[in-house]
């Protein structure tokens, strides 16, 4: 899947699920992207606004990573973000990361797998 199509597909799925995706600087504290899970509701994917926007390849990777957290949030019935049981062997070495983060880092380079899992999610009842 090319990078532009990756981003387009993930943005379409985020909209379908009620997950807000937006650019911002406030509260990002040196992060390039973050998922904020809202108990009982779809969360938000926040992307850091910088002078130079990330390339489509980098943006695909960032959104893929955050979509793993969306999957974790749905897996926890929108009230928790439990690990999915996905591999964790591709996470950065030397960093103390949660299992959820290790899953996201490992999966972020396989957007096709993540997109397939995202497409299987149902929007929350109040979003349908």
C-alpha positions in Angstrom: 0.0 0.0 0.0 1.5 3.4 -0.9 1.8 6.0 1.8 -0.8 8.4 0.5 -3.4 5.6 0.3 -2.4 4.4 3.8 -3.1 7.9 5.3 -6.3 8.3 3.3 -7.6 4.9 4.4 -6.8 5.4 8.0 -8.4 8.9 8.0 -11.5 7.4 6.4 -11.7 4.7 9.1 -11.1 7.2 11.9 -14.0 9.2 10.7 -16.2 6.1 10.5 -15.4 5.2 14.0 -15.7 8.7 15.4 -12.0 9.0 16.2 -11.0 12.7 15.8 -7.6 13.2 14.1 -6.1 16.7 14.4 -2.9 18.6 14.3 -1.8 20.5 17.4 1.1 21.6 19.5 -0.3 22.0 23.0 0.4 19.2 25.3 2.5 17.1 22.9 5.7 17.4 24.9 8.2 16.2 22.2 5.8 13.6 20.8 5.1 13.3 17.1 1.7 11.8 17.7 -0.5 10.5 20.5 -3.8 8.8 21.1 -5.9 10.1 23.9 -8.5 7.5 24.9 -11.7 8.9 26.3 -13.6 6.5 28.6 -16.7 5.2 26.9 -16.1 7.2 23.7 -13.8 7.1 20.7 -10.5 8.9 21.4 -8.5 11.4 19.5 -5.3 11.0 17.5 -3.2 14.1 17.9 -0.4 14.9 15.5 2.3 17.5 16.3 2.1 20.5 14.1 5.6 21.4 12.9 6.9 23.9 10.4 7.6 21.0 8.0 4.8 18.4 7.8 5.9 14.8 7.9 6.3 13.0 4.6 3.4 10.7 3.6 5.5 7.7 4.6 6.2 9.1 8.1 2.6 10.2 8.5 1.4 6.6 7.5 3.8 5.2 10.2 2.6 7.7 12.8 -1.1 7.0 12.2 -0.5 3.3 12.0 1.1 3.4 15.4 -1.8 5.4 16.9 -4.4 3.1 15.3 -2.9 0.2 17.2 -3.9 2.2 20.3 -7.4 2.6 18.8 -7.6 -1.2 18.5 -6.4 -1.5 22.1 -9.1 0.9 23.3 -11.8 -0.9 21.4 -10.5 -4.2 22.8 -11.0 -2.7 26.3 -14.7 -1.8 25.4 -13.6 1.9 25.3 -12.9 1.8 29.0 -9.3 0.5 29.0 -6.4 -0.1 26.6 -5.3 -3.7 27.1 -2.6 -5.3 25.0 -3.9 -7.1 21.9 -1.4 -10.0 22.3 0.3 -8.9 19.1 4.1 -9.3 18.7 6.4 -6.8 20.5 9.8 -7.7 19.1 10.0 -4.7 16.9 10.0 -2.0 19.5 13.0 0.3 20.1 15.8 -1.2 22.1 16.8 0.4 25.4 13.5 2.1 26.1 11.2 1.1 29.0 7.9 0.8 27.1 4.5 -0.7 28.1 3.4 -3.8 26.3 0.8 -1.6 24.5 3.6 0.7 23.2 5.8 -2.2 22.2 2.9 -3.7 20.2 2.3 -0.4 18.5 6.0 0.1 17.6 6.2 -3.5 16.2 3.0 -3.2 14.2 3.4 0.3 12.8 5.4 -1.0 9.8 2.6 -3.3 8.8 -0.2 -0.8 8.1 -2.1 -3.4 6.0 -2.5 -5.6 9.1 -3.6 -2.7 11.2 -6.1 -1.4 8.6 -7.7 -4.8 8.3 -8.2 -5.0 12.0 -9.5 -1.4 12.1 -12.0 -2.1 9.4 -13.4 -5.0 11.5 -14.3 -2.6 14.3 -17.8 -1.4 14.8 -18.5 2.2 15.7 -19.7 2.7 19.2 -23.5 2.5 19.5 -23.9 6.3 19.8 -21.8 6.9 16.7 -23.7 4.6 14.2 
